[in-house]
Amino acid sequence: MESKKFDPKKLAKLNDPRRLEFLDPDLMWRTLDLESPDVLIDIGAGTGFFASIFSGKLKDGKVYACDILDVMIEWMKENLPAKSKGKVVPVRMEESSVPLPDSMADLVYMINLHHELDEPMKVLGEAFRLLKGKGRLMVVDWKKEETPEGPPIEIRLTEDAVEDQMRTCGFKGIKRHPGLPYHYFLTGEKP
Ligand SMILES: C[S@@+](CC[C@H](N)C(=O)[O-])C[C@H]1O[C@@H](n2cnc3c(N)ncnc32)[C@H](O)[C@@H]1O
């Protein structure tokens, strides 16, 4: 079977600003409406494209940008823009575990990751562990329908399936947000 994992040879694609036309970080940030967040964790950060953007929205905080691939971690260390240095912290994680302490984050988010996960419940469990009480989870991934680009439909998950997984992992107040043309956008809260 072909791998579900992102091919790092396509790394440059992750930095294509045209992605912002259909994955609008300002819409995500406005919708999240977090109260003075200072710790964000990006699981499946890739080149830190979104970690860098979200770090610019923090007054005085950090985004831990986690990925399983050394090539992504090294890329971030060498290429993150100057304004993100110190604010975006690259973290090499294992497939289903993040080497960061419990209850540290105001927001854990995953963008275009869910369809690549071997053990989505374990990763959602990690997100739950990492969040402070009342902390939020955001999952954004490709809708399971024809879109002009994106991974094969067969490996995508339905929004219903991801919502069920979030509920099973203990998240409450799960909401589905409109506004992204090719992606579902789910949030939940750690009670
Ligand atoms: C399609 S890319 C998306 C990158 C980034 N979120 C973005 O949208 O620009 C998916 C990334 O997730 C990483 N990845 C795959 N499985 C992972 C896992 N279990 N935990 C953390 N990262 C993972 C891949 O190495 C890749 O960098």
The ligand as a MOL file (V3000), in Angstrom:
LIG
                    3D

  0  0  0     0  0            999 V3000
M  V30 BEGIN CTAB
M  V30 COUNTS 27 29 0 0 0
M  V30 BEGIN ATOM
M  V30 1 C 0.7750 17.5430 4.8700 0
M  V30 2 S 2.0430 18.0190 5.9710 0 CHG=1
M  V30 3 C 1.2740 19.4300 6.7500 0
M  V30 4 C 2.2500 20.3410 7.4300 0
M  V30 5 C 1.6460 21.5870 8.0950 0
M  V30 6 N 0.6380 21.2590 9.0750 0
M  V30 7 C 1.0480 22.4960 7.0580 0
M  V30 8 O -0.1640 22.4240 6.8120 0
M  V30 9 O 1.8140 23.2880 6.4710 0 CHG=-1
M  V30 10 C 1.9450 16.8020 7.2640 0
M  V30 11 C 3.1300 16.8240 8.2180 0
M  V30 12 O 2.8080 15.9550 9.3090 0
M  V30 13 C 3.9450 15.1880 9.6330 0
M  V30 14 N 3.4700 13.9740 10.3160 0
M  V30 15 C 2.9760 12.8260 9.8060 0
M  V30 16 N 2.6000 11.9890 10.7950 0
M  V30 17 C 2.8530 12.6300 11.9610 0
M  V30 18 C 2.6650 12.3090 13.3370 0
M  V30 19 N 2.1670 11.1620 13.7100 0
M  V30 20 N 3.0170 13.2230 14.2500 0
M  V30 21 C 3.5580 14.4160 13.8740 0
M  V30 22 N 3.7750 14.7830 12.6050 0
M  V30 23 C 3.4130 13.8970 11.6640 0
M  V30 24 C 4.6420 14.9700 8.3150 0
M  V30 25 O 6.0070 14.6700 8.5150 0
M  V30 26 C 4.4130 16.3190 7.6250 0
M  V30 27 O 5.4440 17.2160 7.9280 0
M  V30 END ATOM
M  V30 BEGIN BOND
M  V30 1 1 1 2
M  V30 2 1 2 3
M  V30 3 1 2 10
M  V30 4 1 3 4
M  V30 5 1 4 5
M  V30 6 1 5 6
M  V30 7 1 5 7
M  V30 8 2 7 8
M  V30 9 1 7 9
M  V30 10 1 10 11
M  V30 11 1 11 12
M  V30 12 1 11 26
M  V30 13 1 12 13
M  V30 14 1 13 14
M  V30 15 1 13 24
M  V30 16 1 14 15
M  V30 17 1 14 23
M  V30 18 2 15 16
M  V30 19 1 16 17
M  V30 20 1 17 18
M  V30 21 2 17 23
M  V30 22 1 18 19
M  V30 23 2 18 20
M  V30 24 1 20 21
M  V30 25 2 21 22
M  V30 26 1 22 23
M  V30 27 1 24 25
M  V30 28 1 24 26
M  V30 29 1 26 27
M  V30 END BOND
M  V30 END CTAB
M  END
